[in-house]
Amino acid sequence: MTNRFKTVVSILFLISIFSCAKDTSLVDSTNVPGVIANNGNPTIPTSNLDSSLLLGNPTNAVTDESDSLNYLLQEKNITNNNESYYALSYNSQLGHANWVSWHVTYSDVSGSTTRQDNFRENTNLPFQWFRATDVSYNGSGFDRGHLCPSADRLASIESNSATFLMTNMVPQAPRNNQITWAGLEDSCRKLVQAGNELYIIAGVYGEGGSYTTSNFTTKICNGKISVPAYLWKVVVVIPNAGNDLSRINENSRIIAINIPNTNDVDNNWKNYRVSVNQIENAIGGNISLLSKLSNAIQIALKSKVDNL
């Protein structure tokens, strides 16, 4: 082999190495090593398998247009499909989601991204279905209430913007949204800042709410959007680490709340704590929360009522 040929081979070998090197310009928001939490300890990267639907698909929602009452939408980073912002079950008859599910880590709540406020229709819905727009709630008296909150997605402009799709909104009584519901959201972020990660599922059921003490309403937007009677949320809390599903056990903390969609609710979200079993029984029908956990762990966690 001539020296010139050896040189060419060496160059081609080096090119092949660098062309296959991992691109680190995009990092999954659920897999950010070395971020320092408020407790002074670095978070540990979570598994690539950790996702918005890690604990299960509560109603077995599918991406099938024939199932317009339980249609699965997954909002993801369009340039990195390993990064899931949230998943939801959309109900075209109600004009909003049945539930939304997401995962929260320190990098999600500690970013410098500002609130985008770009409420808009979700063009990923089948074109023949009603799509709520930024003005669909105008004049209704109800807030455009986030299920997955804006402040849980501060890692990037794209992730924050995704929370303003109208498929992530429900008509919510102003005091409920701005005080009671917001109080739990803030408490959840404090848990994350203290060194935990959260798996959260939030949803609605029933019909009819009130934006004052007397204005009971069942529909808005010319009858196209149903006003839910209750909003519920389930939060599973685990310390930062990997392989999350395997680390959830009978002793894991679980917070579940069920709040009427009225404007005379108590300010303190803790007064609405219930068990997961109570939420499932109230919703009725085909819903199973935490279905990816073992039966023994499900039984233990679903019967708990948080008291911390």
Stockholm file with secondary structure:
# STOCKHOLM 1.0

chainA/1-308         MTNRFKTVVSILFLISIFSCAKDTSLVDSTNVPGVIANNGNPTIPTSNLDSSLLLGNPTNAVTDESDSLNYLLQEKNITNNNESYYALSYNSQLGHANWVSWHVTYSDVSGSTTRQDNFRENTNLPFQWFRATDVSYNGSGFDRGHLCPSADRLASIESNSATFLMTNMVPQAPRNNQITWAGLEDSCRKLVQAGNELYIIAGVYGEGGSYTTSNFTTKICNGKISVPAYLWKVVVVIPNAGNDLSRINENSRIIAINIPNTNDVDNNWKNYRVSVNQIENAIGGNISLLSKLSNAIQIALKSKVDNL
#=GR chainA/1-308 SS CCHHHHHHHHHHHHHHHHHTSCCCSSCCTTCCTTCBCTTSCBCCCCCTTCCTTTTCCTTCCBSCTTCTTSEEEEEEETTEEEEEEEEEEEETTTTEEEEEEEEECHHHHSCCCCCCCCCBCCTTSCTTSCCCCTTTTTTSSCEEEESSCGGGCCSCHHHHHHTTBGGGEEEECHHIIIIIIHHHHHHHHHHHHTTEEEEEEEEEESSCEESSSSCEESEETTTTEECCSEEEEEEEEEESCSCHHHHCCTTSEEEEEEEESSTTCCSCGGGGBCCHHHHHHHHCSSCCTTTTSCHHHHHHHHTCCCCC
#=GC SS_cons         CCHHHHHHHHHHHHHHHHHTSCCCSSCCTTCCTTCBCTTSCBCCCCCTTCCTTTTCCTTCCBSCTTCTTSEEEEEEETTEEEEEEEEEEEETTTTEEEEEEEEECHHHHSCCCCCCCCCBCCTTSCTTSCCCCTTTTTTSSCEEEESSCGGGCCSCHHHHHHTTBGGGEEEECHHIIIIIIHHHHHHHHHHHHTTEEEEEEEEEESSCEESSSSCEESEETTTTEECCSEEEEEEEEEESCSCHHHHCCTTSEEEEEEEESSTTCCSCGGGGBCCHHHHHHHHCSSCCTTTTSCHHHHHHHHTCCCCC
//
